[in-house]
Amino acid sequence: MSKRQAASLDGEDEHDSKRQSLARTSTENNGTDHKPTGLLSLPVPTIREVTPWVSSEITAALPPIPKILDAELEQTVFRHPGMKTQGPSYERLEWLGDAFLELTASMLIYQTFQSVPAGQLSQLRELVVRNRNLAGYFREYGLDARAQLPPDAHLFRGQGKSNDKDITKIHADMFEAYVAAAVISDPENGLQNTVSWLKRLFGRTLKEQIVQNEKKEKKREAEPSTPMAQLCAKDQLRVHIGAKGIQLRYEDMPGPAKDKHSGLPLFTIGVYLDGWGERNKLLGWGTALGKKEAGQRAAAAALENKKLMKLYRAKKEKMREDSGENVKQEPES
């Protein structure tokens, strides 16, 4: 397991713990943090209330941020733990806001990307809830000017690393705290207003992916419903040129390390042919955020080489004729 994957699993464990604890949240106070009222009756968004994104509804404009209706709670949002002598810090609110952000993002992504596998859904969610992105939102709204930091805060400015002394992490934590405070301080409309706001805000970040997803869905709906069309690219390639003694291999190959827009790691997979007079023949390659998708793209690239596919299909048909099998023309993809 890579260091990045291990870190991702650690993060998922932390989020799982937060979700479980959220269900047991009480109004107990340790004397150091603000004690919000009505937390036990705070509504949680349901999958029916969170509607999917539509690209035509996403605008580049920064959506209005919900107000925090409790002045004391609002001060808490911006108070660093190093300033606890002046009042409670944002830590408890950040804990709650983190869980709320992940739940809202998960619902929006689940509703919108209905044909996308779970691994890619997690990558999409990471794009919006990662510290760098949340800190960016915080600064876009000018909230960093309200941050109450210790005198040595200038020493916190790192290079985006996720640790307690990094200003990016602090701004992300304060943004999470703001989200929680916006919900808590308005028991009647806070949840609805915050979900609506986050949908617009996250939509700006994922617009490119949303547009691409809509194109894929339209293409899928327009394709003829034939047995071949229902197969994934890997299966189509196997049907076209696969046979006994013919091997198709999917292997890692050099490619771009990270997506230039999202910064997420990329995987490049090549599909190789051993057979039909070829050995270690590269038929196509694909790059994606996951190995499975990269493999599918590699197979799709191979299928697009009509000349090569025609050559191997002819060899396959010849082999069938020589073996006395009934010859059946493979359908075009």
Buried (B, 14 or more C-beta within 10 A) or exposed (E): EEEEEEEBEEBEEEBEEBEEEBEEBEEEEEEEBBBBEEBEEBEEBEEEEBBBBEBEEBEEEEBEBBEBBBEBBBBBBBBBBBBEEEBBBBBBBBBBBBBBBBBBBBBBBBBBBEEBEEEBBBBBBBBBBBBBBBBBBBBEBEBBEBBBBEEEBEEBEEEEEBEEEBBBBBBBBBBBBBBBBBBBBBBEEBBBBBBBBBBBBBBBBBBEBBBEBBEEBEEEEEEEEEEBEEBEBBBBBBBBBBBEEBEBEBBEBEBEEEBEEBEBBBBBBBBBBEBBEBEEBBBBBBBBBBBBBBBBBBBBBBBEEEEBBEBBBEBBBEBBEEEEEEEEEBEEB
